[in-house]
């Protein structure tokens, strides 16, 4: 399969190339990636679907598609959908020149340095059927006042309708897209594939495996105990006698005797007869943890056909 690189991450599919008509574009060379005969190269980032944010991290929209130049193999614009944003922007699709965008260093975000919500609001709505020279000129005019790394001094230079001159400025410098992800010995004339080795790091955390709970409650039960009780009873006894009465016998008299009995008296006393407590015993054990780690290996393939195509393009 012939590999056609566009901004270093698009390859051609084995199909017949279809080019947009001259009625739909400023030239026959620009087309959308989706629906074309090209796709993202294996191992490269497909930024379609990534959030588009300003320098402060607020969302401006989402990358809907890419528009690239078929002959020069370069991406010219990001198609940005403004439906989801933090600035109450109108729901529309707009085009952002590739040189204004840059990838976030770590996150799947596209950052537009120096671009504000007002810039996005001022962009003309992208209509594939009405995309022409005037549309592109309006886009470059919106971003023409930006300074700094986004554009540079050549921002508005080359306003000619000549195709090569029109794109020959920092707004369309696709190298800017990778400025945050290039600080690993990579230059404009080099492309680096990182060799990555995963390392296994084993830590520890505590998790609950069970436990014991002690609860005390009061229960009642019937108990009995024998006790010996004493009871008194007064009896009247009559005894027959035959003797002479004396002066003392002739008087009024009262004799009284009380009866007593023992009754059970209950007294309860609570005594602690046992103590139950909880304690933990800690034991250590050795455990072997096994897992799979990954590493990248780089294979170098010679592609003579690609070299021939590159030399033809240079000519």
C-alpha positions as MATLAB code, in Angstrom:
seq = 'XXXXXXXXXXXXXXXXXXXXXXXXXXXXXXXXXXXXXXXXXXXXXXXXXXXXXXXXXXXXXXXXXXXXXXXXXXXXXXXXXXXXXXXXXXXXXXXXXXXXXXXXXXXXXXXXXXXXXXXXXXXXXXXXXXXXXXXXXXXXXXXXXXXXXXXXXXXXXXXXXXXXXXXXXXXXXXXXXXXXXXXXXXXXXXXXXXXXXXXXXXXXXXXXXXXXXXXXXXXXXXXXXXXXXXXXXXXXXXXXXXXXXXXXXXXXXXXXXXXXXXXXXXXXXXXXXXXXXXXXXXXXXXXXXXXXXXXXXXXXXXXXXXXXXXXXXXX';
ca = [
       0.000    0.000    0.000;
       1.317    3.456   -0.884;
       1.581    5.697    2.182;
       0.762    9.366    1.635;
       1.665   11.480    4.631;
      -0.366   14.563    5.473;
       0.966   16.368    8.518;
       2.677   13.048    9.301;
      -0.432   11.183   10.338;
      -2.607   10.428    7.284;
      -2.237    7.613    4.783;
      -4.039    6.804    1.564;
      -6.520    3.970    1.323;
      -6.377    1.675   -1.719;
      -9.122    3.544   -3.582;
      -9.377    5.886   -6.533;
      -8.910    9.475   -5.306;
     -11.989   11.699   -5.565;
     -11.386   15.462   -5.520;
     -13.963   18.127   -4.647;
     -15.257   20.111   -7.606;
     -14.032   23.616   -8.318;
     -17.493   24.919   -7.439;
     -17.093   23.814   -3.821;
     -13.581   25.023   -3.013;
     -11.052   27.733   -3.764;
      -9.111   25.036   -5.572;
      -9.466   21.366   -6.315;
      -6.854   20.359   -3.778;
      -8.738   20.789   -0.467;
     -11.034   18.124    0.933;
     -12.344   16.782    4.219;
     -10.643   13.753    5.708;
     -13.926   12.042    6.578;
     -15.370   10.447    3.473;
     -12.087   10.754    1.562;
      -9.736    8.030    0.427;
      -7.352    8.798    3.273;
      -7.168    7.795    6.927;
      -5.041    8.387   10.014;
      -1.779    6.471    9.886;
      -1.382    3.562   12.283;
       0.051    4.615   15.625;
      -0.763    8.316   15.154;
      -3.265   10.430   17.071;
      -6.660   10.984   15.492;
      -7.654   14.356   16.970;
     -11.192   14.225   15.633;
     -13.502   14.309   18.635;
     -10.944   16.126   20.836;
     -12.062   19.180   22.784;
     -10.906   22.559   21.539;
      -9.982   24.941   24.366;
      -8.533   28.387   24.839;
      -5.320   29.072   26.770;
      -7.214   29.169   30.090;
      -8.707   25.712   29.558;
     -12.267   26.807   28.739;
     -13.967   24.860   25.995;
     -14.542   26.496   22.620;
     -15.821   23.475   20.760;
     -14.801   20.097   19.390;
     -12.737   18.945   16.395;
     -15.314   17.641   13.954;
     -13.044   16.958   10.973;
      -9.826   17.914    9.142;
      -9.470   19.624    5.765;
      -6.262   18.784    3.933;
      -4.459   19.609    0.714;
      -4.320   16.530   -1.471;
      -1.274   17.590   -3.510;
       0.928   18.977   -0.736;
      -0.123   16.286    1.795;
      -0.775   18.952    4.441;
      -3.703   19.673    6.722;
      -4.909   23.246    6.242;
      -7.877   23.590    8.627;
      -9.571   22.063   11.647;
     -13.348   21.853   11.317;
     -14.499   22.924   14.811;
     -18.056   22.282   16.001;
     -19.115   25.008   18.473;
     -22.160   23.157   19.802;
     -20.600   22.490   23.215;
     -18.744   25.521   24.573;
     -18.366   27.618   27.717;
     -19.092   30.971   26.042;
     -22.659   30.678   24.715;
     -21.386   30.652   21.127;
     -23.775   29.961   18.266;
     -24.144   26.315   17.288;
     -22.212   26.177   14.029;
     -19.115   24.719   12.405;
     -16.120   26.960   11.705;
     -12.643   26.512   10.247;
      -9.459   27.159   12.236;
      -6.103   27.229   10.403;
      -3.880   24.350   11.486;
      -0.968   26.615   12.498;
      -3.004   28.335   15.222;
      -3.725   25.062   17.021;
      -1.455   23.020   19.252;
      -1.925   19.731   21.068;
      -2.027   19.727   24.848;
       1.134   18.270   26.325;
      -0.680   15.341   27.969;
      -4.458   15.560   27.533;
      -6.546   14.847   24.441;
      -7.231   18.553   23.914;
      -6.446   21.018   21.139;
      -5.351   24.414   22.498;
      -5.839   27.669   20.597;
      -3.274   30.008   22.110;
      -4.284   33.663   21.898;
      -7.727   32.821   20.500;
     -10.754   34.186   22.333;
     -14.456   33.466   22.162;
     -14.876   36.638   20.111;
     -12.539   35.256   17.454;
     -14.637   32.109   17.216;
     -17.858   34.108   17.162;
     -16.528   36.241   14.288;
     -15.642   33.291   12.060;
     -17.982   32.635    9.127;
     -19.998   29.445    9.335;
     -18.444   26.590    7.399;
     -20.593   25.329    4.536;
     -18.963   22.671    2.427;
     -20.991   23.699   -0.629;
     -19.965   27.382   -0.336;
     -16.355   27.057    0.705;
     -14.389   29.367   -1.590;
     -11.574   31.896   -1.732;
     -13.587   34.622    0.004;
     -14.333   32.256    2.904;
     -10.645   31.474    3.410;
      -9.724   35.132    3.232;
     -12.340   35.967    5.888;
     -10.906   33.275    8.166;
      -7.372   34.620    7.873;
      -8.637   38.149    8.512;
     -10.272   37.095   11.800;
      -6.981   35.680   13.079;
      -4.778   38.300   11.409;
      -4.518   40.458   14.532;
      -3.155   37.679   16.703;
       0.486   37.901   17.742;
       2.901   35.692   19.584;
       3.625   32.084   18.793;
       0.268   31.498   17.130;
       1.048   33.499   14.018;
       4.345   35.332   13.962;
       5.397   38.149   11.700;
       4.228   36.486    8.509;
       0.621   36.352    9.642;
      -0.877   38.414    6.855;
       1.894   38.159    4.326;
       1.142   36.595    0.993;
      -2.525   37.496    0.583;
      -2.326   36.652   -3.076;
      -4.766   34.203   -4.580;
      -1.809   32.087   -5.620;
      -2.229   28.826   -3.723;
       1.363   28.455   -2.533;
       1.548   32.088   -1.433;
      -1.770   31.970    0.395;
      -0.680   29.107    2.655;
       2.888   30.294    3.052;
       2.540   31.800    6.554;
       2.406   30.718   10.176;
      -1.376   30.310   10.203;
      -0.896   27.186    8.085;
       2.365   25.946    9.612;
       1.324   22.446   10.666;
       4.524   22.065   12.735;
       2.946   24.341   15.352;
       0.439   21.615   16.169;
       3.138   19.517   17.864;
       5.121   22.219   19.628;
       4.059   20.950   23.071;
       4.900   17.326   22.323;
       8.256   17.741   20.671;
      10.695   18.500   23.497;
      12.345   15.103   23.400;
      15.211   15.729   20.962;
      12.877   16.141   17.963;
      13.479   18.930   15.474;
      11.724   20.140   12.345;
      13.849   17.708   10.323;
      13.404   14.790   12.703;
      10.548   12.664   13.899;
      10.955   10.651   17.074;
       9.202    7.448   18.056;
       9.504    7.013   21.824;
      10.558    3.624   23.147;
       8.486    2.936   26.229;
       8.955    0.318   28.935;
       6.312   -0.276   31.554;
       7.491   -1.013   35.081;
       5.504   -2.967   37.635;
       4.966   -1.073   40.861;
       3.251   -2.947   43.685;
       1.783   -1.049   46.604;
      -0.489   -1.964   49.465;
      -3.876   -0.825   50.676;
      -6.122   -2.015   53.455;
      -9.503   -3.544   52.762;
     -12.055   -4.947   55.189;
     -12.231   -8.746   55.250;
     -14.534   -9.325   58.246;
     -14.644   -8.831   61.999;
     -16.290   -9.669   65.314;
     -18.813   -7.708   67.309;
     -19.628   -8.118   71.017;
     -23.092   -7.121   72.255;
     -24.444   -7.496   75.806;
     -28.133   -7.885   76.602;
     -30.174   -8.560   79.747;
     -32.129  -11.803   79.904;
     -34.434  -13.084   82.655;
     -34.856  -16.596   83.920;
     -36.797  -18.238   86.733;
     -34.769  -19.463   89.725;
     -35.927  -21.199   92.932;
     -34.351  -21.891   96.311;
     -35.675  -23.743   99.409;
     -35.836  -21.922  102.739;
     -36.976  -23.165  106.206;
     -39.617  -20.866  107.711;
     -40.901  -20.950  111.321;
     -44.504  -20.157  112.302;
     -46.035  -19.751  115.833;
     -49.565  -20.754  116.753;
     -51.217  -19.932  120.167;
     -53.313  -22.781  121.584;
     -55.889  -22.600  124.373;
     -55.653  -25.432  126.827;
     -58.141  -26.182  129.583;
     -57.063  -28.195  132.662;
     -59.486  -29.492  135.272;
     -58.418  -28.703  138.911;
     -60.015  -29.088  142.334;
     -58.607  -26.687  144.959;
     -59.781  -23.919  147.217;
     -59.932  -20.500  145.594;
     -57.901  -17.758  147.162;
     -58.479  -14.057  147.390;
     -56.226  -13.645  144.338;
     -58.295  -15.890  142.239;
     -61.302  -13.623  142.607;
     -60.195  -10.787  140.200;
     -60.535   -9.705  136.628;
     -57.476  -10.612  134.543;
     -56.387  -10.660  130.929;
     -53.748  -12.924  129.431;
     -52.397  -12.125  125.951;
     -49.934  -14.050  123.750;
     -48.952  -13.012  120.196;
     -48.257  -15.315  117.271;
     -45.251  -14.822  114.975;
     -44.155  -16.430  111.754;
     -41.147  -16.115  109.448;
     -41.645  -14.961  105.860;
     -39.070  -15.119  103.034;
     -37.189  -11.905  102.309;
     -35.681  -11.634   98.787;
     -32.605   -9.509   98.154;
     -30.743   -9.569   94.797;
     -27.116   -8.611   94.287;
     -25.460   -8.336   90.832;
     -21.898   -9.567   90.643;
     -19.455   -9.569   87.700;
     -18.496  -13.148   87.078;
     -16.652  -12.840   83.702;
     -15.155  -10.264   81.327;
     -15.068  -10.699   77.530;
     -12.889   -8.441   75.357;
     -11.766   -8.132   71.705;
      -8.149   -7.914   70.524;
      -6.386   -8.215   67.158;
      -3.449  -10.366   66.259;
      -1.421   -9.153   63.265;
       0.432  -11.662   61.107;
       2.615  -11.033   58.039;
       2.700  -13.148   54.912;
       4.641  -13.053   51.672;
       2.675  -12.949   48.395;
       3.988  -12.913   44.835;
       2.237  -10.520   42.447;
       2.360  -11.326   38.728;
       1.241   -9.056   35.885;
       2.046   -8.191   32.291;
       4.095   -5.122   31.384;
       4.430   -3.662   27.902;
       7.296   -2.164   25.969;
       7.569   -0.757   22.491;
       9.847   -2.156   19.839;
      10.645   -0.175   16.684;
      10.873   -1.983   13.357;
      12.544   -0.203   10.452;
      11.011   -0.938    7.056;
      12.469    0.280    3.783;
       9.819    1.746    1.450;
      11.385    2.450   -1.929;
       8.062    3.477   -3.463;
       7.546    6.134   -0.774;
      11.039    7.475   -1.410;
      10.344    7.715   -5.136;
       7.077    9.573   -4.503;
       8.853   11.968   -2.104;
      11.537   12.735   -4.694;
       8.857   13.389   -7.316;
       7.063   15.831   -5.007;
      10.308   17.630   -4.246;
      10.860   18.092   -7.966;
];
